[in-house]
Amino acid sequence: MSGQPARRAMSMVELIVVIAVLALLLGLLLPVLSVVSAAGRSAQCASNLRQMAIAAQLYATIFDAWPPAIRYELVDGELQQQAWDWVSNLFGGQLLSPGPLWKFTDNPGHVMQCPVYFGTTNFADPFTGYDYNTTYIGDEETLVLPHASGPVRKGVPPARCRRTSSCAMFGDGGRAGGTHKFMRAPLNSEGQGLDMIYSGGQAFRHFRSTNVAFVDGHTGSVEKPQPGELATGQLLEGSMDYPQNGFLSNDDDAYDPR
């Protein structure tokens, strides 16, 4: 005999206790990992928005104008929708070429996709989850069929932008039923109905806050969605899906760079 004591096997009760402790620890760890993962995605989103704002600044340096938000053009008998991120066939839903920001963005397919949003969009091109200040920054052309050449609402030229650190340029877009690509200011309804305005809010999907890239290129987080001064129950519920989505300010203060 070796003289070594025999090893005692774990009893069933002890095994159950060990499993219960491990399950408890796992239950405590998973929420922490989930929060850390969500924080990482939010940080990536903020980085994406900052790169998009810098791309818009580079564009403005060359062309002395901000990238257009959207315009329409008849090319070889085909009506094209030329947005800030993609050029597409309006009726066929086919992507034709990248939009103006792609030339100034590294890995644009990655940068222009919010890492949190993977739902539907109001356009046929890839859902980005991001929107662009169409009311005050990017030029927007009204679609007038069959010629597609309607009035253009001009954005504020770069030289006239004074409030660059407090005016939003890009952000997390959100509306009832999905996302969108055009950030709307709550009071500026020139050429647009309130339903369209309230479909252009921000998504508060990062720990109930929304990421914003400002005209000067820095990014920040806004925690409280605003309903807008012209809010009605139908607009908030049917168009915006408030408070999951909302405006950055009740008036146009967060959107007007002048």
N, C-alpha and C positions, 0 to 999 in steps of 0.2 A: 504494500500500500504506500502511496506517495505521502500520506499524512496531510495533504491539502484538504481544507473543508469543502464540502460540496456546495455548489452554487444554488441559491434558492431561487426558484422561478417566481416571476411576478404573479400575484394572485389576480383573479378576475376583477376584484374591486379596485386594486391598484392600477390595473390596465385601464379601467373605465375612468378613473380619476385623471390619469395622464392624458387620455384622449380628450376629456372635458377641458383640461387646462390648455391643451394645444388649440382646441376649437375656440376657446375664449380669446387666446392671444391672436389667432387668425382673424377673429371677428373685430378685434381692436385695431389690427394692422391694416385691413383692407380699406376702411374709410380714410385712413391717413394716406395710403398709397393713391387712392382716388383723388383726394384733394391735391396732392403733389402733382399728379398727372394733369389735372385740370389747370393748375397754376402754370405748368409748363406750356400747355396749349394756349393759354391766355397771353403768356409772354411771347410766344411765337406769333400770335395774331398781332400784337403790338409792334413787333419787329417788321412784319409784313406791311402794316399800314405806314410805318415810318419810311420804308423803302419806296412805297408808292408816292408818298409826299415828296421825297427827294427826287424821284423820277419826274414828277410834275414840275418841280423847280428847275430841273435841267432843261426840260422842254420849254419852259417860259424864258429861260436865259437865251435860248437859240431863236425862238419865234416871237418873243416879246408878247406872249399871250399864254394863258393857261390852256391845257389840252381841252378840246371841245368835249362836252358831255355826250351829245348825240346830234347827228345830222343825217339827212336822207339824200340819196343821189340816184339818178337813173343812169345806169352804166350798161351800154349795149342792150338796151331794152329790159334790163333787170333792175328791179328796185332794191337798192342796198341800204342797209341800216348801219351807219358808221358810228359806233359808240366808243367810249373812252377805253374799253378793254378789247372789244372784238368788232370786226366788220363781218356782217352776215347778210344772207339773202332774207329779205323781210318776210316773204311768204313761204319760202321753202325751208326755212330754219337751218340752212347750211352755213357753216363757218367758212368764210372766204379768205380772211387774212387777219393777222393780229392788229390791235388798235394802236394808238399813238404812244402809249406808255411802255409798250413792250421793248422798244428800241433803247430805253433808258433803264431797264430793269434786268438784273441778273436772275436767271431761272424764273421767269415771269409766271409760268404755269403753276409754280409752287407759291410764289409770293402773292398772287392774286386769289388764292383760295384760303378762306378762313379755316383753320384746323378744327374748328368746333362744328361748323355748319355743313350738313350734307343732305339738305332737303331740296325742295323745288325752288324754281325761280320764275320770274314773270317774263323771261326771255328764253329763246331756244338755245342760246349759247351756254357754255358751262356756267353752272351756278358758282358764284364766288363768295356770296355772303357779305360782300362789301358794297358800299355805295359812295357816291361822289357828289359833292355840294353843287347841285345843278342850279339852284335858285340864284346863287351869288357868284359862283366861281366859273363853272364850265358853261360855254355857250350851248343853247338848246334850240333846235329847230322844230317847228310844228309840222307834223305830217299832214300834207294836203294831197289827197289822191285826185287825179291819176299822176300829176306831175311831181308830187313829193317835195315841192319847193314852197314851203310856207314861211311865215315870219320867224325870225330868229331872236330869241331873248338873249342878249349879250351879258356875259358875266363881267365882274369888276376887273379892269386891267391890272396886271401885277403892280404897275407903278402907283396905282391908287389904293393899294392894300396897305392900310396903316395898322390894323389890329391883327397882325399876323400870328401872335402868340395865343390869341383867344378865339380865333375864327376856325371852325372845323372845315377840313377839306375832304378827308376820307373817314369812314367809320364802319361799324357793324350794321348792315342794313336789315331791317325787319318790318314786316307787315303781317296782317292777318293771312294765314295760310302759307307763309314762306318768307322769302327775302326779295330784294329788289336791288337796282343799281343806281338809283338817283335819289340823293338826299334832298329833302324838301324843307324849307323854312316854314314855320307854322302860320305866318301872317301874309306871306307874299303869294297871293293867288292869281297873279297876272297871267291871263290866258289859260288858267287851270281851275278846275273845280276843287272843292274841299275834299272830295273823296280821293282825288289824286294826291293832294297835299298830305292827307292822313295815311296814305299808303306809302309814304316816303320817310318813315320814322327810323329810329335806331333800335337795334335788338340788344336788350340787356341780358345777354346770355353768358357772361363771364362772372360767376359769383354774383349774379343780379346787378352787374354793372356793364357798361359798354365801353369799348376802346375807341379812341378818336385820334386821328392824326391831324395836326393843325397846320395852317399855311406856312409857318416858319419851319416845319419839319419835325417838331417834337411830338411825342405821343403822350396821352394821358388817359385817365379813366374817369367816367362820369357815373355816379352811383344811383342817382334818383331820376327816373323817367318823368318828364313833364307832359301834361295832357294838351297843352296849347290853349291859348285864350279863346279860340273859336270852337272848342270841343262840344260835341253833343254825344249822347249815349250811342247813337248809331255809328258815328264816326269812330269812337273809341273801341267799340266792340266789333263792328263789321269791317272796318277798313284797317285799323291799327292793331287790334288785339292788345290793348292797354291793360295792365302795366308790364306785360312781357316785352312790349315795344313802347317807345315813346319819343318825344322830342328832347333835345338837349337843353332847351330853354322854352318858356311859355311864349316869348315873343321872338323876334329874329336876332336877338343879341348874339347868340352863339354861332350864327351863320353869316352875318354881314361883316366883311373885313374892313369897311371904311371907318 
